[in-house]
Amino acid sequence: MRLGLAQIMDRPGAVVPFSCSVDLSDLQYGASHPVTEPVEASGTVRNTAGVLVMSGSIKTCLHGVCDRCAAEFSREVEYPIQAVLVEELANEENEDEWVFPLEGESADLQDIVRTVFVLNMESKLLCKPECKGLCCQCGKNLNDGPCSCQKEPDPRFAALRQLLNK
């Protein structure tokens, strides 16, 4: 999917809006495929003093298994797009991951959306930010309430506990 930018290449201050839907269902993250619905992207590309700056956002529904409590979840996510589009990369080895090359006078929206999605994904998939996880003794999901396990005292304090018993 290409976004034509010929009309703003030589016109500082000019803007081109974009809106697209990208299928990332083939994307594998760990053992899961977190995206089954299309990823919706929208925003603008602005020629700022000869530099093409893309800004906007991507939205989709994230599906996964929580890394703390092992529950399946689905939640809406929205990630910002802040990228620079250049005619050629100066040094491909040390290039910034938010700089994308133009192909002629157009940008590859599918490549940009895929990169923005992957770079913004959390390293741990959580059902919610405040997920409490599982009890390490009985395995109960602590999001459903506390478990009835007795906390075992830290063995490093055994000597101090003997002093309290006297």
C-alpha positions as CSV (number, residue, x, y, z in Angstrom):
1,M,0.0,0.0,0.0
2,R,1.6,3.2,-1.2
3,L,1.1,6.8,-0.1
4,G,1.9,9.2,-2.9
5,L,3.8,12.3,-1.7
6,A,4.8,13.9,-5.0
7,Q,2.4,16.9,-4.4
8,I,4.3,17.9,-1.2
9,M,7.9,17.0,-2.0
10,D,8.9,20.5,-3.0
11,R,6.3,22.5,-1.1
12,P,7.3,23.3,2.5
13,G,4.2,23.4,4.8
14,A,2.1,21.2,2.5
15,V,0.2,18.3,4.1
16,V,-1.1,15.0,2.8
17,P,-3.5,13.1,5.0
18,F,-3.6,9.3,5.1
19,S,-5.9,6.6,6.3
20,C,-5.4,2.9,5.7
21,S,-6.2,-0.6,7.1
22,V,-3.3,-3.1,7.3
23,D,-3.6,-6.9,7.8
24,L,-1.0,-8.0,10.4
25,S,-2.6,-11.4,11.2
26,D,0.6,-13.1,10.0
27,L,2.6,-11.4,12.7
28,Q,3.8,-13.8,15.4
29,Y,4.8,-12.5,18.8
30,G,6.2,-15.3,21.0
31,A,3.8,-18.3,20.6
32,S,0.8,-16.2,19.7
33,H,-0.6,-14.1,16.9
34,P,-1.7,-10.9,18.7
35,V,-3.6,-9.3,15.9
36,T,-6.5,-10.8,14.1
37,E,-8.4,-7.7,13.1
38,P,-7.0,-5.1,10.7
39,V,-4.8,-2.4,12.1
40,E,-6.3,1.1,11.4
41,A,-3.8,3.8,10.7
42,S,-4.5,7.5,10.1
43,G,-2.6,10.8,10.3
44,T,-0.7,13.2,8.1
45,V,2.6,13.7,6.3
46,R,3.8,17.3,6.5
47,N,6.7,18.8,4.6
48,T,8.5,20.7,7.4
49,A,11.3,22.7,5.8
50,G,12.0,20.0,3.3
51,V,11.7,17.1,5.8
52,L,8.7,14.8,5.5
53,V,7.3,14.1,8.9
54,M,4.6,11.5,9.4
55,S,2.4,11.8,12.5
56,G,-0.7,10.0,13.5
57,S,-1.8,6.8,15.2
58,I,-2.6,3.1,14.7
59,K,-5.4,1.3,16.5
60,T,-6.4,-2.3,16.8
61,C,-7.5,-5.0,19.2
62,L,-4.7,-7.0,20.8
63,H,-5.3,-10.6,21.6
64,G,-3.0,-12.7,23.8
65,V,-2.3,-14.7,26.9
66,C,-1.2,-12.7,30.0
67,D,2.4,-13.3,30.9
68,R,1.5,-13.0,34.7
69,C,-1.8,-14.8,35.1
70,A,-2.0,-16.9,32.0
71,A,-5.6,-15.6,31.2
72,E,-6.6,-15.0,27.6
73,F,-7.4,-11.3,27.0
74,S,-8.5,-8.9,24.3
75,R,-8.0,-5.1,24.6
76,E,-8.0,-2.1,22.4
77,V,-4.5,-0.5,21.9
78,E,-3.5,2.7,20.2
79,Y,0.1,3.6,19.4
80,P,1.4,6.9,18.0
81,I,3.2,7.3,14.7
82,Q,6.1,9.7,14.6
83,A,8.3,9.0,11.7
84,V,10.6,10.8,9.2
85,L,10.5,9.9,5.5
86,V,13.7,10.3,3.6
87,E,14.6,9.8,-0.1
88,E,17.7,7.8,0.8
89,L,19.3,6.4,4.0
90,A,22.7,7.9,4.8
91,N,24.0,4.9,6.6
92,E,21.7,1.9,6.8
93,E,23.7,0.2,9.6
94,N,23.3,3.1,12.1
95,E,19.9,4.4,10.9
96,D,17.2,5.3,13.4
97,E,14.3,2.8,13.4
98,W,11.8,5.8,13.0
99,V,13.3,6.8,9.7
100,F,11.8,5.2,6.6
101,P,13.0,5.4,3.0
102,L,10.7,6.6,0.3
103,E,10.3,4.5,-2.8
104,G,10.3,7.1,-5.6
105,E,7.8,9.7,-4.4
106,S,5.8,7.3,-2.2
107,A,5.9,5.7,1.2
108,D,5.2,2.1,2.0
109,L,2.4,2.4,4.6
110,Q,2.3,-1.4,5.3
111,D,5.9,-1.4,6.2
112,I,5.6,1.7,8.4
113,V,2.5,0.4,10.2
114,R,4.1,-3.0,10.9
115,T,7.2,-1.4,12.2
116,V,5.3,1.1,14.4
117,F,3.2,-1.8,15.8
118,V,6.1,-4.1,16.6
119,L,8.3,-1.3,18.2
120,N,5.4,-0.2,20.4
121,M,4.4,-3.6,21.7
122,E,5.2,-4.2,25.3
123,S,7.9,-6.9,26.0
124,K,5.4,-8.6,28.3
125,L,1.8,-9.0,27.3
126,L,-0.4,-8.3,30.3
127,C,-4.2,-8.5,30.5
128,K,-4.1,-5.2,32.4
129,P,-1.2,-3.1,33.7
130,E,-2.1,-3.8,37.4
131,C,-2.3,-7.7,36.9
132,K,-1.4,-9.4,40.1
133,G,-0.4,-12.7,38.5
134,L,-0.6,-16.2,40.1
135,C,0.1,-17.3,43.7
136,C,3.5,-19.0,43.5
137,Q,2.4,-21.7,46.0
138,C,-1.2,-22.7,45.0
139,G,-1.4,-21.2,41.5
140,K,-4.6,-19.1,42.2
141,N,-5.2,-16.1,40.0
142,L,-4.7,-13.2,42.4
143,N,-6.8,-10.9,40.3
144,D,-9.8,-12.9,41.5
145,G,-8.9,-12.2,45.2
146,P,-6.3,-13.3,47.7
147,C,-5.5,-17.0,48.2
148,S,-5.6,-18.8,51.5
149,C,-1.9,-19.8,51.5
150,Q,0.1,-19.0,54.6
151,K,3.2,-17.0,53.8
152,E,6.3,-19.0,54.7
153,P,8.8,-17.0,56.7
154,D,12.1,-16.1,55.1
155,P,14.7,-18.7,56.2
156,R,17.3,-15.9,56.4
157,F,15.5,-14.6,59.5
158,A,15.4,-18.0,61.3
159,A,18.1,-16.8,63.9
160,L,16.0,-13.7,64.7
161,R,12.9,-15.8,65.0
162,Q,14.6,-17.9,67.7
163,L,15.4,-14.8,69.7
164,L,11.7,-13.8,69.6
165,N,10.6,-17.3,70.9
166,K,12.8,-16.9,74.0
